[in-house]
Amino acid sequence: MDVTDVILDQHAEQRRLFLALHELRGDSDTARVATLWGDLARVLEVHAAAEEEHFYPMLLEVRGEEAADETEDAIKDHGEIRDAIAESRRHEPGTTAW
C-alpha cells in the first residue's frame, strides 16, 4: 500500500462519517451526535496534518510547480476545516448554530 492508497482510504472513511452524521440530522440524542462529530473531527485533523507533513512535500518534489497551486488550495481548505472544527466546539452539537 502506498501513500495514495492510504489517502484514498481515509477519504472514504471521511465520507462514511459525514454520511453517518448527516443521517443523525434532527436526532435528539446530542451525545450520539457529539460522539460521531468528535470522531469525524479527529479523522479530519489527523488526515490534514499527515497530508501537509508527508504527502504535499513529496508531491511538490515530484511534480514541482505543476502541483503548487493544487497544494496551496488543499492547505487552504485544511485551514478552513480546522477553523470550522474550532467554531463547532463553541456550540452544542446538533443545534442550528453548531
C-alpha positions, 0 to 999 in steps of 0.5 A: 500500500502506498501513500495514495492508497492510504489517502484514498482510504481515509477519504472514504472513511471521511465520507462514511462519517459525514454520511453517518452524521448527516443521517443523525440530522434532527436526532435528539440524542446530542451525545450520539451526535457529539460522539460521531462529530468528535470522531469525524473531527479527529479523522479530519485533523489527523488526515490534514496534518499527515497530508501537509507533513508527508504527502504535499512535500513529496508531491511538490518534489515530484511534480514541482510547480505543476502541483503548487497551486493544487497544494496551496488550495488543499492547505487552504481548505485544511485551514478552513476545516480546522477553523470550522472544527474550532467554531463547532466546539463553541456550540452544542452539537446538533443545534442550528448554530453548531 
